[in-house]
Amino acid sequence: MSRPAAAVQRVIKAYDVRGLVGEEIDEAFVAEVGAAFARLVRDSGGSDAGQVVTGHDMRTSSPTLAAAFADGVTGQGLDVVRIGLASTDQLYFASGMLDCPGAMFTASHNPAAYNGIKLCRAGAKPVGKDTGLTTISDEVIAGVPGFDGPRGTVTDRDVLADYGEFLRSLVDVSSLRPLKVAVDAGNGMAGHTTPAVLGPIPSITLSPLFFELDGTFPNHEANPLNPANLVDLQAHVLEIGADIGLAFDGDADRCFVVDEKGQAVSPSAVTALVAARELTREIGATVIHNLITSRAVPELVTERGGTPVRSRVGHSYIKALMAETGAIFGGEHSAHYYFRDFWGADSGMLAALHVLAALGDRDRPLSDMMADYQRYEASGEINFTVTDAPAAVDSVLRAFGSRAQGIDHLDGVTVDLGDGSWFNLRMSNTEPLLRLNVEARTAEDVNDLVDEIGSHITAGVKEPT
């Protein structure tokens, strides 16, 4: 059956499939996406052609949607291997281990009413707008052709223990000092994967928070990028005297860190720490960082003999550069961390293992250790609602043009003001928003810049969100 183009394109986005269950996404729609995906990977030949691995998160709609997708795939003659409940990086592991394409059913950190699909080719290679999602969208709009052949089969396979063992094989955690580790799963998939990955490490004592899998998110949103969702973990760390706190988003592919004082650690500092560790085993390796990650990251990479490469924001750009350059590691401000040894895919749990290994190898508190990687102060991402984003950007550039030591347009506009101060303005692709990130030497300088830039965003501005 054909579908309205606008409705399909609203759900099949640049990086994944995502929408409101029952209104934008239902079983029939997902079955068509599964059929179109099967045709995409079957027609490409090679190892992509035989089977598809699927996993799903704890949302109430996920098992049903995953089953509908499997029906679409098998209807096109391909087999389906179901790994059941999984984090997104666990699905990537299965795609890499089985060398076959995969589909993860999750809406990540979005509210309970949403669901979606993250797709990959064999070896966890991403499927985005330019690498398959447009083809899938076009077929769903036109109506997916039927398949004149035998249906595929569906089998089940448990890979959780293999996933945990594989991650631990990538980081030496054999001689860590005793660590008390608080983990806030936010009722998401980290409640499923943390015991399998960290539980077998003898020197780690886990203190779990909200490990019960519950797609209604009864305690707080599973989005640690919002500081309000770290409050419970910060209090828990202080209450039990933990050495470190870890927080994961709903599908557990992003990891956020809290130190023993209950203070959030910048994902840029985590990126710098992991980069430094990876560069000790491969001098001169390439490290990817997106353009709103702290300037401390490329500085440190260069100092350690590595090659920093700057990327646009977004996992498809990072993963493409990882493959193109053979980079050993990549990090984003949003706490996505990418590893060459993990098929170039992102894994919050693998990043957590690196931080735990670094902490456990030193007799220093986390706050002291991370100070080595925190050279600047940052605003975090501030969103301004505007009616005319280009006019607002022009207004800012006119105001700062004479002070700028450099301006580039890799992703939005980045203005270098010298002496460690810079800012980036990016327009949202889907909302009337301008996204502002500022970095400077001191918090006072950051606040002054945010106020000044905000005063020039005059075209239809409401309030920062």
C-alpha positions as a Markdown table, in Angstrom:
| # | Residue | x | y | z |
|---|---|---|---|---|
| 1 | Met | 0.0 | 0.0 | 0.0 |
| 2 | Ser | 1.1 | 3.5 | -0.7 |
| 3 | Arg | 1.4 | 6.2 | 2.1 |
| 4 | Pro | 1.3 | 10.0 | 2.1 |
| 5 | Ala | 4.8 | 11.3 | 1.6 |
| 6 | Ala | 4.6 | 14.0 | 4.3 |
| 7 | Ala | 3.5 | 11.4 | 7.0 |
| 8 | Val | 6.3 | 9.0 | 6.1 |
| 9 | Gln | 9.0 | 11.7 | 5.9 |
| 10 | Arg | 7.9 | 13.1 | 9.3 |
| 11 | Val | 8.8 | 9.7 | 10.9 |
| 12 | Ile | 11.7 | 8.5 | 8.8 |
| 13 | Lys | 14.3 | 11.1 | 9.8 |
| 14 | Ala | 17.9 | 11.9 | 8.9 |
| 15 | Tyr | 19.4 | 9.3 | 11.3 |
| 16 | Asp | 16.6 | 6.9 | 12.4 |
| 17 | Val | 12.8 | 6.2 | 12.4 |
| 18 | Arg | 11.0 | 7.9 | 15.3 |
| 19 | Gly | 7.4 | 9.0 | 16.1 |
| 20 | Leu | 4.3 | 8.8 | 18.3 |
| 21 | Val | 3.1 | 5.2 | 18.7 |
| 22 | Gly | -0.4 | 4.8 | 17.3 |
| 23 | Glu | -0.4 | 8.1 | 15.6 |
| 24 | Glu | 2.7 | 8.1 | 13.5 |
| 25 | Ile | 4.1 | 4.6 | 14.0 |
| 26 | Asp | 2.0 | 1.4 | 14.1 |
| 27 | Glu | 2.6 | -2.3 | 13.3 |
| 28 | Ala | 1.6 | -2.0 | 9.7 |
| 29 | Phe | 3.9 | 0.9 | 9.1 |
| 30 | Val | 6.8 | -0.9 | 10.8 |
| 31 | Ala | 6.2 | -4.0 | 8.8 |
| 32 | Glu | 6.6 | -2.0 | 5.6 |
| 33 | Val | 9.8 | -0.4 | 6.9 |
| 34 | Gly | 11.1 | -3.9 | 7.7 |
| 35 | Ala | 10.2 | -5.1 | 4.2 |
| 36 | Ala | 11.9 | -2.1 | 2.6 |
| 37 | Phe | 15.0 | -2.6 | 4.8 |
| 38 | Ala | 15.2 | -6.2 | 3.8 |
| 39 | Arg | 15.1 | -5.3 | 0.2 |
| 40 | Leu | 17.8 | -2.6 | 0.7 |
| 41 | Val | 20.3 | -5.0 | 2.4 |
| 42 | Arg | 19.4 | -8.0 | 0.2 |
| 43 | Asp | 19.9 | -6.1 | -3.0 |
| 44 | Ser | 23.3 | -4.8 | -1.8 |
| 45 | Gly | 24.5 | -8.4 | -1.7 |
| 46 | Gly | 27.5 | -9.6 | 0.4 |
| 47 | Ser | 27.2 | -10.5 | 4.0 |
| 48 | Asp | 24.2 | -8.1 | 4.3 |
| 49 | Ala | 22.0 | -10.5 | 2.2 |
| 50 | Gly | 21.1 | -13.4 | 4.6 |
| 51 | Gln | 19.7 | -12.3 | 7.9 |
| 52 | Val | 18.8 | -9.3 | 10.1 |
| 53 | Val | 19.4 | -9.1 | 13.9 |
| 54 | Thr | 16.8 | -7.3 | 16.0 |
| 55 | Gly | 16.7 | -6.0 | 19.6 |
| 56 | His | 14.3 | -3.8 | 21.6 |
| 57 | Asp | 14.2 | -1.7 | 24.7 |
| 58 | Met | 11.8 | -1.8 | 27.6 |
| 59 | Arg | 9.0 | 0.4 | 26.1 |
| 60 | Thr | 5.6 | -1.4 | 26.2 |
| 61 | Ser | 5.3 | -1.0 | 22.4 |
| 62 | Ser | 8.7 | -2.3 | 21.6 |
| 63 | Pro | 8.1 | -6.1 | 21.5 |
| 64 | Thr | 5.0 | -5.7 | 19.3 |
| 65 | Leu | 6.7 | -3.3 | 16.9 |
| 66 | Ala | 9.8 | -5.5 | 16.7 |
| 67 | Ala | 7.6 | -8.5 | 15.8 |
| 68 | Ala | 5.9 | -6.5 | 13.1 |
| 69 | Phe | 9.3 | -5.5 | 11.7 |
| 70 | Ala | 10.4 | -9.2 | 11.7 |
| 71 | Asp | 7.3 | -10.1 | 9.8 |
| 72 | Gly | 8.2 | -7.5 | 7.1 |
| 73 | Val | 11.8 | -8.8 | 6.9 |
| 74 | Thr | 10.9 | -12.5 | 6.7 |
| 75 | Gly | 8.2 | -11.7 | 4.1 |
| 76 | Gln | 11.0 | -10.6 | 1.8 |
| 77 | Gly | 12.8 | -13.9 | 2.3 |
| 78 | Leu | 15.4 | -12.9 | 4.9 |
| 79 | Asp | 15.9 | -14.6 | 8.3 |
| 80 | Val | 15.6 | -12.7 | 11.6 |
| 81 | Val | 17.7 | -13.3 | 14.7 |
| 82 | Arg | 16.1 | -11.9 | 17.8 |
| 83 | Ile | 18.2 | -10.9 | 20.7 |
| 84 | Gly | 15.3 | -9.6 | 22.7 |
| 85 | Leu | 15.8 | -6.9 | 25.4 |
| 86 | Ala | 18.9 | -5.0 | 24.6 |
| 87 | Ser | 20.7 | -1.7 | 24.8 |
| 88 | Thr | 21.5 | -0.1 | 21.4 |
| 89 | Asp | 25.2 | -0.8 | 21.7 |
| 90 | Gln | 24.3 | -4.4 | 22.5 |
| 91 | Leu | 22.5 | -4.5 | 19.2 |
| 92 | Tyr | 25.6 | -3.0 | 17.5 |
| 93 | Phe | 27.7 | -5.8 | 19.2 |
| 94 | Ala | 25.3 | -8.4 | 17.7 |
| 95 | Ser | 25.5 | -6.8 | 14.3 |
| 96 | Gly | 29.3 | -6.9 | 14.5 |
| 97 | Met | 29.6 | -10.4 | 15.9 |
| 98 | Leu | 27.1 | -11.9 | 13.5 |
| 99 | Asp | 28.3 | -9.7 | 10.6 |
| 100 | Cys | 24.7 | -8.9 | 9.6 |
| 101 | Pro | 22.5 | -5.8 | 9.5 |
| 102 | Gly | 20.5 | -4.9 | 12.5 |
| 103 | Ala | 17.4 | -3.0 | 13.8 |
| 104 | Met | 17.1 | -1.6 | 17.3 |
| 105 | Phe | 13.6 | -0.7 | 18.6 |
| 106 | Thr | 13.9 | 2.4 | 20.8 |
| 107 | Ala | 13.1 | 6.0 | 21.1 |
| 108 | Ser | 16.2 | 6.6 | 23.2 |
| 109 | His | 15.6 | 9.4 | 25.7 |
| 110 | Asn | 12.2 | 10.4 | 24.3 |
| 111 | Pro | 9.0 | 10.2 | 26.4 |
| 112 | Ala | 7.1 | 6.9 | 26.8 |
| 113 | Ala | 4.6 | 7.7 | 24.0 |
| 114 | Tyr | 7.4 | 7.5 | 21.4 |
| 115 | Asn | 9.2 | 4.7 | 19.7 |
| 116 | Gly | 11.5 | 4.2 | 16.8 |
| 117 | Ile | 14.1 | 2.2 | 14.9 |
| 118 | Lys | 17.8 | 2.6 | 14.7 |
| 119 | Leu | 19.1 | 0.7 | 11.6 |
| 120 | Cys | 22.6 | -0.5 | 10.7 |
| 121 | Arg | 24.2 | -2.6 | 8.1 |
| 122 | Ala | 26.6 | -5.5 | 8.8 |
| 123 | Gly | 29.4 | -4.7 | 11.1 |
| 124 | Ala | 27.2 | -1.9 | 12.8 |
| 125 | Lys | 27.7 | 0.4 | 9.8 |
| 126 | Pro | 25.1 | 3.3 | 10.2 |
| 127 | Val | 22.1 | 3.7 | 8.0 |
| 128 | Gly | 21.2 | 7.3 | 7.6 |
| 129 | Lys | 19.4 | 9.6 | 5.1 |
| 130 | Asp | 22.2 | 9.2 | 2.5 |
| 131 | Thr | 22.9 | 5.6 | 3.1 |
| 132 | Gly | 19.5 | 3.9 | 2.9 |
| 133 | Leu | 16.8 | 5.8 | 4.9 |
| 134 | Thr | 15.8 | 7.8 | 1.8 |
| 135 | Thr | 15.5 | 4.6 | -0.2 |
| 136 | Ile | 13.4 | 3.0 | 2.6 |
| 137 | Ser | 11.2 | 6.2 | 2.8 |
| 138 | Asp | 10.6 | 6.2 | -1.0 |
| 139 | Glu | 9.6 | 2.6 | -1.0 |
| 140 | Val | 7.2 | 3.0 | 1.9 |
| 141 | Ile | 5.6 | 6.0 | 0.2 |
| 142 | Ala | 5.2 | 4.2 | -3.1 |
| 143 | Gly | 4.3 | 0.8 | -1.6 |
| 144 | Val | 6.9 | -1.9 | -1.0 |
| 145 | Pro | 6.9 | -4.5 | -3.7 |
| 146 | Gly | 6.1 | -8.1 | -2.7 |
| 147 | Phe | 8.6 | -11.0 | -2.7 |
| 148 | Asp | 7.9 | -14.1 | -4.8 |
| 149 | Gly | 9.8 | -16.6 | -2.8 |
| 150 | Pro | 9.9 | -18.6 | 0.5 |
| 151 | Arg | 9.6 | -16.7 | 3.8 |
| 152 | Gly | 12.5 | -16.3 | 6.1 |
| 153 | Thr | 12.8 | -17.8 | 9.5 |
| 154 | Val | 12.9 | -16.3 | 13.0 |
| 155 | Thr | 15.3 | -17.6 | 15.7 |
| 156 | Asp | 16.2 | -16.3 | 19.2 |
| 157 | Arg | 19.7 | -15.8 | 20.5 |
| 158 | Asp | 20.9 | -14.5 | 23.9 |
| 159 | Val | 24.1 | -12.4 | 23.4 |
| 160 | Leu | 24.1 | -10.5 | 26.7 |
| 161 | Ala | 26.9 | -12.4 | 28.4 |
| 162 | Asp | 29.0 | -12.3 | 25.2 |
| 163 | Tyr | 28.5 | -8.6 | 25.0 |
| 164 | Gly | 29.7 | -8.1 | 28.5 |
| 165 | Glu | 32.7 | -10.3 | 28.0 |
| 166 | Phe | 33.6 | -8.5 | 24.8 |
| 167 | Leu | 33.5 | -5.1 | 26.4 |
| 168 | Arg | 35.7 | -6.2 | 29.3 |
| 169 | Ser | 38.2 | -7.7 | 26.9 |
| 170 | Leu | 38.8 | -4.2 | 25.5 |
| 171 | Val | 39.7 | -2.5 | 28.8 |
| 172 | Asp | 42.0 | -4.0 | 31.4 |
| 173 | Val | 40.1 | -4.0 | 34.7 |
| 174 | Ser | 42.0 | -6.8 | 36.3 |
| 175 | Ser | 43.8 | -4.8 | 39.0 |
| 176 | Leu | 41.6 | -1.9 | 39.9 |
| 177 | Arg | 41.5 | -0.6 | 43.5 |
| 178 | Pro | 38.1 | -1.2 | 45.2 |
| 179 | Leu | 35.5 | 1.2 | 43.8 |
| 180 | Lys | 31.9 | 2.0 | 44.9 |
| 181 | Val | 30.0 | 2.8 | 41.7 |
| 182 | Ala | 26.5 | 4.3 | 41.8 |
| 183 | Val | 24.6 | 3.8 | 38.5 |
| 184 | Asp | 21.3 | 5.5 | 37.6 |
| 185 | Ala | 19.7 | 3.5 | 34.8 |
| 186 | Gly | 16.6 | 5.8 | 34.7 |
| 187 | Asn | 14.4 | 2.6 | 34.3 |
| 188 | Gly | 16.1 | 2.1 | 30.9 |
| 189 | Met | 18.2 | -0.5 | 29.4 |
| 190 | Ala | 21.3 | 0.1 | 31.6 |
| 191 | Gly | 19.3 | -1.8 | 34.2 |
| 192 | His | 19.7 | -4.8 | 32.0 |
| 193 | Thr | 23.2 | -4.4 | 30.8 |
| 194 | Thr | 25.1 | -3.0 | 33.8 |
| 195 | Pro | 25.0 | -6.2 | 35.9 |
| 196 | Ala | 26.2 | -8.1 | 32.8 |
| 197 | Val | 29.2 | -5.8 | 32.1 |
| 198 | Leu | 30.2 | -4.4 | 35.5 |
| 199 | Gly | 28.8 | -7.1 | 37.8 |
| 200 | Pro | 31.6 | -9.6 | 37.2 |
| 201 | Ile | 34.4 | -7.1 | 38.0 |
| 202 | Pro | 35.5 | -8.1 | 41.6 |
| 203 | Ser | 36.8 | -4.7 | 42.6 |
| 204 | Ile | 33.5 | -2.9 | 41.8 |
| 205 | Thr | 30.6 | -2.6 | 44.2 |
| 206 | Leu | 27.5 | -1.6 | 42.4 |
| 207 | Ser | 24.9 | 0.7 | 44.0 |
| 208 | Pro | 21.9 | 0.6 | 41.5 |
| 209 | Leu | 19.3 | 3.3 | 41.1 |
| 210 | Phe | 16.2 | 2.8 | 39.1 |
| 211 | Phe | 17.3 | -0.5 | 37.5 |
| 212 | Glu | 13.7 | -1.8 | 37.1 |
| 213 | Leu | 12.9 | -1.8 | 33.4 |
| 214 | Asp | 9.9 | 0.5 | 32.9 |
| 215 | Gly | 9.1 | 2.3 | 29.7 |
| 216 | Thr | 6.8 | 4.7 | 31.5 |
| 217 | Phe | 9.9 | 6.2 | 33.2 |
| 218 | Pro | 8.2 | 6.6 | 36.6 |
| 219 | Asn | 11.2 | 8.3 | 38.4 |
| 220 | His | 12.6 | 10.8 | 35.8 |
| 221 | Glu | 13.2 | 11.1 | 32.1 |
| 222 | Ala | 16.0 | 8.8 | 30.9 |
| 223 | Asn | 17.8 | 11.8 | 29.4 |
| 224 | Pro | 20.9 | 12.7 | 31.6 |
| 225 | Leu | 21.8 | 15.5 | 29.2 |
| 226 | Asn | 19.1 | 17.5 | 31.1 |
| 227 | Pro | 20.7 | 18.4 | 34.5 |
| 228 | Ala | 17.4 | 17.9 | 36.2 |
| 229 | Asn | 17.6 | 14.2 | 35.5 |
| 230 | Leu | 21.0 | 13.9 | 37.3 |
| 231 | Val | 19.8 | 15.2 | 40.6 |
| 232 | Asp | 18.8 | 11.7 | 42.0 |
| 233 | Leu | 22.2 | 10.3 | 41.1 |
| 234 | Gln | 24.1 | 13.2 | 42.5 |
| 235 | Ala | 22.3 | 12.9 | 45.8 |
| 236 | His | 22.8 | 9.1 | 45.8 |
| 237 | Val | 26.5 | 9.5 | 45.2 |
| 238 | Leu | 26.8 | 11.8 | 48.2 |
| 239 | Glu | 24.5 | 9.7 | 50.4 |
| 240 | Ile | 26.5 | 6.4 | 50.0 |
| 241 | Gly | 29.9 | 7.9 | 49.5 |
| 242 | Ala | 30.4 | 6.6 | 46.0 |
| 243 | Asp | 33.7 | 7.0 | 44.2 |
| 244 | Ile | 31.8 | 7.7 | 41.0 |
| 245 | Gly | 28.3 | 8.0 | 39.6 |
| 246 | Leu | 27.2 | 6.8 | 36.1 |
| 247 | Ala | 24.0 | 7.7 | 34.4 |
| 248 | Phe | 22.6 | 6.3 | 31.1 |
| 249 | Asp | 19.9 | 7.3 | 28.7 |
| 250 | Gly | 16.9 | 5.1 | 27.8 |
| 251 | Asp | 18.7 | 2.9 | 25.3 |
| 252 | Ala | 22.0 | 3.1 | 27.3 |
| 253 | Asp | 24.2 | 4.2 | 24.4 |
| 254 | Arg | 25.1 | 7.4 | 26.2 |
| 255 | Cys | 27.0 | 7.6 | 29.5 |
| 256 | Phe | 27.2 | 10.6 | 31.8 |
| 257 | Val | 29.6 | 10.8 | 34.8 |
| 258 | Val | 29.3 | 12.3 | 38.2 |
| 259 | Asp | 32.3 | 12.7 | 40.6 |
| 260 | Glu | 32.5 | 11.9 | 44.3 |
| 261 | Lys | 31.4 | 15.4 | 45.1 |
| 262 | Gly | 28.2 | 15.0 | 43.2 |
| 263 | Gln | 29.3 | 17.3 | 40.4 |
| 264 | Ala | 28.6 | 16.4 | 36.8 |
| 265 | Val | 31.7 | 15.8 | 34.7 |
| 266 | Ser | 31.7 | 17.3 | 31.2 |
| 267 | Pro | 31.4 | 14.8 | 28.4 |
| 268 | Ser | 34.3 | 16.7 | 26.7 |
| 269 | Ala | 36.5 | 15.9 | 29.7 |
| 270 | Val | 35.5 | 12.3 | 29.4 |
| 271 | Thr | 36.3 | 12.4 | 25.7 |
| 272 | Ala | 39.8 | 13.8 | 26.5 |
| 273 | Leu | 40.4 | 11.1 | 29.1 |
| 274 | Val | 39.4 | 8.3 | 26.8 |
| 275 | Ala | 41.4 | 9.8 | 24.0 |
| 276 | Ala | 44.5 | 10.0 | 26.2 |
| 277 | Arg | 44.1 | 6.3 | 27.2 |
| 278 | Glu | 43.6 | 5.2 | 23.6 |
| 279 | Leu | 46.7 | 7.2 | 22.4 |
| 280 | Thr | 48.9 | 5.4 | 24.9 |
| 281 | Arg | 48.5 | 2.2 | 22.9 |
| 282 | Glu | 48.7 | 3.7 | 19.4 |
| 283 | Ile | 50.8 | 6.8 | 19.2 |
| 284 | Gly | 49.8 | 9.1 | 16.3 |
| 285 | Ala | 46.3 | 7.7 | 16.0 |
| 286 | Thr | 43.4 | 9.9 | 14.8 |
| 287 | Val | 40.7 | 11.0 | 17.3 |
| 288 | Ile | 37.4 | 12.5 | 16.1 |
| 289 | His | 35.7 | 15.3 | 18.0 |
| 290 | Asn | 32.6 | 17.3 | 17.0 |
| 291 | Leu | 32.9 | 21.0 | 16.6 |
| 292 | Ile | 31.2 | 21.9 | 19.9 |
| 293 | Thr | 33.3 | 19.6 | 22.0 |
| 294 | Ser | 35.8 | 21.6 | 24.2 |
| 295 | Arg | 38.9 | 22.9 | 22.6 |
| 296 | Ala | 40.7 | 21.0 | 25.3 |
| 297 | Val | 40.1 | 17.8 | 23.3 |
| 298 | Pro | 42.1 | 18.6 | 20.2 |
| 299 | Glu | 44.8 | 20.3 | 22.4 |
| 300 | Leu | 45.3 | 17.2 | 24.5 |
| 301 | Val | 45.2 | 14.9 | 21.4 |
| 302 | Thr | 47.9 | 16.9 | 19.8 |
| 303 | Glu | 50.0 | 17.1 | 23.0 |
| 304 | Arg | 49.8 | 13.3 | 23.2 |
| 305 | Gly | 51.0 | 12.8 | 19.7 |
| 306 | Gly | 47.7 | 12.1 | 18.1 |
| 307 | Thr | 45.8 | 13.7 | 15.2 |
| 308 | Pro | 42.6 | 15.5 | 16.0 |
| 309 | Val | 39.9 | 15.7 | 13.3 |
| 310 | Arg | 36.9 | 18.0 | 13.7 |
| 311 | Ser | 33.5 | 16.8 | 12.7 |
| 312 | Arg | 30.0 | 18.2 | 12.3 |
| 313 | Val | 27.5 | 17.3 | 15.0 |
| 314 | Gly | 25.7 | 14.0 | 14.6 |
| 315 | His | 26.6 | 10.3 | 14.7 |
| 316 | Ser | 26.4 | 9.7 | 11.0 |
| 317 | Tyr | 29.2 | 12.3 | 10.4 |
| 318 | Ile | 31.3 | 10.9 | 13.2 |
| 319 | Lys | 31.0 | 7.3 | 12.1 |
| 320 | Ala | 31.7 | 8.2 | 8.5 |
| 321 | Leu | 34.9 | 10.0 | 9.6 |
| 322 | Met | 35.8 | 7.1 | 11.9 |
| 323 | Ala | 35.7 | 4.8 | 8.8 |
| 324 | Glu | 37.4 | 7.2 | 6.5 |
| 325 | Thr | 40.3 | 8.0 | 8.7 |
| 326 | Gly | 40.7 | 4.8 | 10.7 |
| 327 | Ala | 40.3 | 6.8 | 13.9 |
| 328 | Ile | 40.9 | 4.9 | 17.1 |
| 329 | Phe | 38.2 | 6.9 | 19.0 |
| 330 | Gly | 35.6 | 9.7 | 18.7 |
| 331 | Gly | 33.6 | 11.7 | 21.2 |
| 332 | Glu | 30.7 | 14.2 | 21.2 |
| 333 | His | 29.5 | 16.8 | 23.6 |
| 334 | Ser | 26.3 | 14.8 | 24.0 |
| 335 | Ala | 28.1 | 11.8 | 25.6 |
| 336 | His | 28.3 | 9.6 | 22.6 |
| 337 | Tyr | 31.6 | 7.8 | 22.4 |
| 338 | Tyr | 32.8 | 5.9 | 19.4 |
| 339 | Phe | 35.4 | 3.1 | 19.3 |
| 340 | Arg | 37.3 | 1.6 | 16.4 |
| 341 | Asp | 37.5 | -1.7 | 18.3 |
| 342 | Phe | 33.7 | -1.6 | 18.6 |
| 343 | Trp | 33.1 | -1.5 | 14.8 |
| 344 | Gly | 33.4 | 2.3 | 14.9 |
| 345 | Ala | 30.0 | 2.4 | 16.7 |
| 346 | Asp | 29.2 | 4.2 | 20.0 |
| 347 | Ser | 29.0 | 2.6 | 23.4 |
| 348 | Gly | 28.3 | 4.4 | 26.6 |
| 349 | Met | 29.2 | 1.3 | 28.6 |
| 350 | Leu | 32.6 | 1.0 | 27.0 |
| 351 | Ala | 33.3 | 4.6 | 27.8 |
| 352 | Ala | 32.3 | 3.9 | 31.4 |
| 353 | Leu | 34.8 | 1.0 | 31.5 |
| 354 | His | 37.6 | 3.4 | 30.4 |
| 355 | Val | 36.7 | 5.9 | 33.1 |
| 356 | Leu | 36.5 | 3.2 | 35.8 |
| 357 | Ala | 39.8 | 1.8 | 34.7 |
| 358 | Ala | 41.5 | 5.2 | 34.8 |
| 359 | Leu | 40.0 | 5.9 | 38.3 |
| 360 | Gly | 40.8 | 2.4 | 39.6 |
| 361 | Asp | 44.4 | 2.6 | 38.4 |
| 362 | Arg | 45.1 | 5.8 | 40.4 |
| 363 | Asp | 44.9 | 6.7 | 44.1 |
| 364 | Arg | 43.1 | 10.0 | 43.3 |
| 365 | Pro | 39.5 | 11.0 | 43.6 |
| 366 | Leu | 37.6 | 11.4 | 40.4 |
| 367 | Ser | 37.2 | 15.2 | 40.8 |
| 368 | Asp | 41.0 | 15.6 | 41.1 |
| 369 | Met | 41.7 | 13.3 | 38.2 |
| 370 | Met | 39.2 | 14.9 | 35.8 |
| 371 | Ala | 40.7 | 18.4 | 36.6 |
| 372 | Asp | 43.6 | 17.4 | 34.3 |
| 373 | Tyr | 41.2 | 17.4 | 31.3 |
| 374 | Gln | 39.0 | 20.4 | 32.2 |
| 375 | Arg | 40.8 | 23.4 | 30.8 |
| 376 | Tyr | 37.8 | 25.7 | 29.9 |
| 377 | Glu | 34.3 | 26.6 | 31.1 |
| 378 | Ala | 31.3 | 26.0 | 28.9 |
| 379 | Ser | 27.7 | 27.1 | 28.6 |
| 380 | Gly | 26.2 | 23.8 | 27.5 |
| 381 | Glu | 23.7 | 24.0 | 24.7 |
| 382 | Ile | 21.2 | 26.9 | 25.0 |
| 383 | Asn | 18.2 | 26.9 | 22.6 |
| 384 | Phe | 16.6 | 30.2 | 21.5 |
| 385 | Thr | 13.2 | 30.1 | 19.8 |
| 386 | Val | 13.3 | 32.4 | 16.8 |
| 387 | Thr | 11.0 | 33.3 | 13.9 |
| 388 | Asp | 13.9 | 34.1 | 11.5 |
| 389 | Ala | 17.0 | 32.1 | 12.3 |
| 390 | Pro | 19.2 | 33.4 | 9.4 |
| 391 | Ala | 18.4 | 37.0 | 10.4 |
| 392 | Ala | 19.3 | 36.3 | 14.0 |
| 393 | Val | 22.7 | 34.7 | 12.9 |
| 394 | Asp | 23.4 | 37.7 | 10.7 |
| 395 | Ser | 22.8 | 40.0 | 13.6 |
| 396 | Val | 25.2 | 38.2 | 15.8 |
| 397 | Leu | 27.9 | 38.0 | 13.1 |
| 398 | Arg | 27.6 | 41.8 | 12.4 |
| 399 | Ala | 28.1 | 42.4 | 16.1 |
| 400 | Phe | 31.1 | 40.1 | 16.5 |
| 401 | Gly | 32.7 | 40.5 | 13.0 |
| 402 | Ser | 35.4 | 43.0 | 14.0 |
| 403 | Arg | 36.4 | 40.9 | 17.1 |
| 404 | Ala | 36.5 | 37.5 | 15.4 |
| 405 | Gln | 39.9 | 35.9 | 14.8 |
| 406 | Gly | 38.3 | 33.2 | 12.7 |
| 407 | Ile | 34.9 | 32.2 | 11.4 |
| 408 | Asp | 33.9 | 28.9 | 9.8 |
| 409 | His | 30.7 | 27.3 | 8.6 |
| 410 | Leu | 31.4 | 23.6 | 9.0 |
| 411 | Asp | 28.2 | 23.2 | 11.0 |
| 412 | Gly | 26.3 | 26.4 | 11.5 |
| 413 | Val | 28.7 | 29.2 | 12.3 |
| 414 | Thr | 31.7 | 29.0 | 14.7 |
| 415 | Val | 33.3 | 32.2 | 15.8 |
| 416 | Asp | 36.8 | 32.2 | 17.3 |
| 417 | Leu | 37.4 | 35.2 | 19.6 |
| 418 | Gly | 40.9 | 34.3 | 20.6 |
| 419 | Asp | 42.3 | 33.5 | 24.1 |
| 420 | Gly | 40.3 | 30.3 | 24.4 |
| 421 | Ser | 36.9 | 32.0 | 23.8 |
| 422 | Trp | 34.6 | 30.8 | 21.0 |
| 423 | Phe | 30.9 | 30.2 | 20.2 |
| 424 | Asn | 28.9 | 28.2 | 17.8 |
| 425 | Leu | 25.4 | 28.9 | 16.5 |
| 426 | Arg | 23.5 | 26.2 | 14.7 |
| 427 | Met | 20.0 | 26.2 | 13.3 |
| 428 | Ser | 17.8 | 23.2 | 14.1 |
| 429 | Asn | 16.7 | 21.2 | 11.1 |
| 430 | Thr | 13.3 | 20.4 | 12.6 |
| 431 | Glu | 12.3 | 23.3 | 14.9 |
| 432 | Pro | 12.5 | 27.1 | 14.9 |
| 433 | Leu | 15.5 | 27.0 | 17.2 |
| 434 | Leu | 19.0 | 28.4 | 17.3 |
| 435 | Arg | 21.4 | 26.3 | 19.3 |
| 436 | Leu | 24.2 | 28.2 | 21.1 |
| 437 | Asn | 27.3 | 26.8 | 22.6 |
| 438 | Val | 29.9 | 29.0 | 24.3 |
| 439 | Glu | 33.3 | 28.2 | 25.7 |
| 440 | Ala | 35.8 | 30.5 | 27.5 |
| 441 | Arg | 38.6 | 30.5 | 30.1 |
| 442 | Thr | 36.3 | 31.4 | 33.0 |
| 443 | Ala | 32.6 | 31.0 | 33.9 |
| 444 | Glu | 32.3 | 34.7 | 34.1 |
| 445 | Asp | 33.5 | 35.1 | 30.6 |
| 446 | Val | 31.1 | 32.4 | 29.4 |
| 447 | Asn | 28.1 | 34.2 | 31.1 |
| 448 | Asp | 29.1 | 37.5 | 29.6 |
| 449 | Leu | 29.3 | 36.1 | 26.2 |
| 450 | Val | 26.0 | 34.3 | 26.5 |
| 451 | Asp | 24.3 | 37.5 | 27.6 |
| 452 | Glu | 25.9 | 39.5 | 24.8 |
| 453 | Ile | 25.1 | 37.0 | 22.1 |
| 454 | Gly | 21.5 | 36.6 | 23.4 |
| 455 | Ser | 21.0 | 40.4 | 23.2 |
| 456 | His | 21.8 | 40.3 | 19.4 |
| 457 | Ile | 19.5 | 37.4 | 18.7 |
| 458 | Thr | 16.6 | 39.8 | 18.1 |
| 459 | Ala | 14.6 | 38.4 | 15.2 |
| 460 | Gly | 11.6 | 36.7 | 16.8 |
| 461 | Val | 13.4 | 35.6 | 19.9 |
| 462 | Lys | 11.3 | 34.4 | 22.8 |
| 463 | Glu | 13.2 | 32.9 | 25.7 |
| 464 | Pro | 16.1 | 30.5 | 25.9 |
| 465 | Thr | 14.7 | 26.9 | 26.3 |
